[in-house]
């Protein structure tokens, strides 16, 4: 109730201020100054009363209004150039992520900033690299989360925001990407075949990098028998992501969530996997026969790898017995 009251109070206050300042909304500098003032006020409230539910939600609403004013200012400043607007907005969200200590607000700024980066890539004609870029950022945060407990809150908030962005980009790549990134005239950004393949290979490389990192963290040498089986299975899955690029972010979020014991990440990864596979299966980029064969062969290969791991992966008892003999 206190949180809802904070939102109502902020909305009425901002509405009253907006009515009184209607004349300045057509001036770029005024929009940027007002947006900066609103974000500054929100930062002061967040830092001054971090435990108050009412003030926290009030500050969140004020911050969103400030971000909207800044966004309108960037639109006028860059004359509707989407790449410039998105780049400025991404830098703005990164700064607000550091300045405002509220966890929910940091999740929002991390997600919205990452989404702005994907728009920049799309405007440059590099949107096939979006899954790799967003997923790599998400994994880099979560792989360091356990190693830096003092910054755990900051890293978790940023990690959840980037995980949401990875889930979003995974589902978008189920055949909806051109619709999300269409220009004002309804035409999507043209992308060359070389860039498409390079982006898909980058996503596969990120997935393999995650697997190798988790193997080293678990103390399993990549050259050992179990390590080789894991690498073979990861390679099979990585090769699959070349034709189905949304699989890489979904599987990566699922794996890092399982490795860190984070059920929220596991749930997000499962949701992204199901969402992408559903969108991919019913998209019209390939025939249903081709997609069915691809999904069936990938599932069979993964089940085979799982059987091999179950048979040859060293259990704690086996490891202790080997150490005793050594």
C-alpha angles and dihedrals in degrees: 000000000000091000092051090047089054091054093048092049093048093047093051092045094048090045091054092047091046093053090051094049101043093125095062097055091087093056116087097207091048091053092050093046094047091046091050091049092050092049090047091052090049091050092052091050093047092051095040098050109020095159099049112102092197096050093041093056091041090054091046091056092046090050092051089052090050092049090050091051091049091048092053088048092053090049091055093041095052093037095238095309098153097204093052093045093048093047093050091046091050091053090046092053092047090054092047090048090060098040102046113064097197110118096214092048090050091053089052095048093046092051096043092045092051090048089052089053090055089053090052090052091048093051090051091051093249101108093126085073092057096091092050095046096047094042093048091052092048093049093046090057097045095044089057096041096088094042094056109047094167090063094036095116093050093046094046093051092049091043093054091048092050091045090056089050090050090051090049094050091046093055091043090057089060088090100291098093097099090051094051095046100041118138123238090271091056094251120124122229111272114242127192122235092242092056090048093053092043091053092049091049090049090055090050090049091053091053092050090047090055092051093049091047092051091048091054091047091052091050094244112139111228089225093057123096096258090043092054091050091051092048091049091051092047090048091053090051092044091053088052091055090061090074093028104037095175091069093072098063093042096049092042093054090046093050097046090046091053092045092051094042091241112149093189091059091045090053092048090050092051091047091050092047094050092042094050095045091049093049092042094050095051098041118104099229092102135015118269090244093057093046092046091052091048094050093044094049092047092050092049092049092049092048089052091051090048090053091051092048092049090053102041106024109113114248121210091254092051091048092051091048091051091049091050091052091047 
